[in-house]
């Protein structure tokens, strides 16, 4: 019976790793977008010309 559950656990574990990878990637992308937006606003406000 434990052998029958083993492939499901392996597949679930692999899927969890993929989901975690893409969640981290999404978090990094949102941080980058936020930083770039704030940088653009800063450059617009402090423009010397």
Backbone torsions as a table, in degrees:
resi	resn	phi	psi	omega
1	UNK	NA	-37.4	-179.4
2	UNK	-68.6	-30.4	177.3
3	UNK	-67.3	-30.5	179.7
4	UNK	-69.8	-29.3	-179.2
5	UNK	-87.0	-18.2	-175.3
6	UNK	-60.2	-46.5	178.6
7	UNK	-63.0	-35.2	178.1
8	UNK	-64.5	-42.6	178.5
9	UNK	-64.2	-40.3	179.7
10	UNK	-65.2	-41.8	179.9
11	UNK	-66.6	-41.3	178.9
12	UNK	-64.6	-40.3	179.2
13	UNK	-64.6	-41.9	178.7
14	UNK	-65.2	-42.2	179.2
15	UNK	-65.0	-39.1	178.0
16	UNK	-62.4	-39.9	177.6
17	UNK	-63.7	-41.1	179.2
18	UNK	-66.5	-44.0	178.9
19	UNK	-62.0	-43.6	178.9
20	UNK	-61.7	-42.3	178.4
21	UNK	-59.0	-46.8	-177.5
22	UNK	-73.1	-28.2	174.6
23	UNK	-67.9	-40.8	176.1
24	UNK	-64.3	-42.1	178.0
25	UNK	-61.8	-40.7	177.5
26	UNK	-64.3	-41.5	177.5
27	UNK	-62.5	-43.0	178.6
28	UNK	-65.6	-40.0	178.9
29	UNK	-64.5	-40.8	179.9
30	UNK	-68.3	-36.1	175.0
31	UNK	-64.1	-41.7	179.1
32	UNK	-64.5	-42.7	179.1
33	UNK	-64.1	-42.2	178.9
34	UNK	-64.2	-45.6	178.9
35	UNK	-60.3	-44.8	-178.2
36	UNK	-65.2	-39.9	177.4
37	UNK	-62.1	-45.6	178.3
38	UNK	-65.4	-36.8	178.1
39	UNK	-64.9	-42.0	178.9
40	UNK	-63.9	-43.6	177.9
41	UNK	-62.3	-42.8	178.1
42	UNK	-60.2	-44.6	179.6
43	UNK	-66.3	-34.5	178.4
44	UNK	-69.1	-37.9	-178.2
45	UNK	-74.2	-38.4	-174.7
46	UNK	-98.9	20.3	179.6
47	UNK	-67.1	131.1	-175.0
48	UNK	-86.0	-19.4	-172.8
49	UNK	-86.7	NA	NA
